[in-house]
Amino acid sequence: MGKPSDLIQGTLDLLILKTVALEPKHGWAIGKRIQQISNDVLQITQGSLYPALHRLEQQGWIKAQDGRTATGREAKFYALTTAGRKQLAKELEQWDRLSSAIGLVVREAE
């Protein structure tokens, strides 16, 4: 599942919200963290990641703040807003329901 187009619609938003829930991260670090946590199964391209970040920011679920990376580069750091925390809870609930339902269908024939 290396391509974002393979992700279930809306899953990228959930992954981003979950990734920035603990601490603000810049775009490249968000993508790398998702890749790392997924054991290199999920590799989000910049062409998918940055439009999603902008969309989430427009929806008020994350906010961007200028900062410097560990290597000294200027970057936008994204953090969850209060509305974003509420949305993350909703997204996690929907994900649990969806993944459980898919699991039932997949295992039904066993």
N, C-alpha and C positions, 0 to 999 in steps of 0.2 A: 504494500500500500504506500508507494513512494510519491504518488501524485496527489495533490490536494483535491483534484477532480474525483478521486476515488473515495474521498471522505463523504460520509453522509452529510447532506446539506445542513449547515448550521454547526457542525462539529468543530470546525476551525474556530468559530467564535468561542465556543466552550473551552477549547484548549488554550486559547489566548487569555481568556478571563481567569481561568484556573492558574495559569502560569504567572500572571502579574498579581494574583491575590496575596501572595506572601510579601513581595517587595517589588518596587518599581524596577523595570528592566527596559533596556533599549531594544529596538526591533531585532537586530542580529542576535542578541542574547535570548530573546523570546524563542526565535526559531531554533537556536542551538539547544535550548533547554528542552523543548518539545522532542527534538531528535534524541537527545541524551536519555530522557526519561522513558521514551518508547523503544529503547535499545536499537536505535537507528532504523526503525520501521517507518516512522513518520518523518519525512523530510519536506518541510514547507518552503516553497520557493518564495523569493522576494516578490515576485509578481502576484502571489496570492496573499502573502503576509501583510504587506504594506497597505493594499486596499482594504483589507479586513481591519487593520488598526485604525485607519481613517474612518471607516464606517462605524466602528465601535465608539470612536471619539465623538462623532457626530450624534450618535444616539445618547451620549452622555454617560456611557458605562465605563469609559476610561478617560483619563486626562493626560495630556502630554506636558512635560516640563523639560526645558533645556538643561543639559548637564554634560559631564565628561565621563568617558569610559575609563576603565582601568589603564588603558594604553594612552590616555590623554586626548582622544578624539572627541570632538563635539558631537552630541547625539541627542535625540529626543528620548526621554525616559517616560514610559507609560505606567500609570498606576490606576488601580481600581477606585472608582468613586463609590459613594453610598448607593447610588442607583445601580452601579455595576455589581455590588455585593448582592443586592436583591435579585438582579438578573442571573447572576451565577447560581444562586440557590435554585431558581426556577429551572435553569438549564440543566443542573445536576439532577433534579427530580425528573425532568423529561428524559434525560439520558438513561437513568436507572430504569424507568418504565419501558423505554424503547429497547434497550439492550436485553432486558428480561424477556420481553415479547419475542424478540428475534431468537434468543436462546431457546425458548419453548418451541418455536417452529423448526429450528435447525435440529434439535434433539428429538423431535416428535417421532421420527422414523426409526430411532434406535430401539 
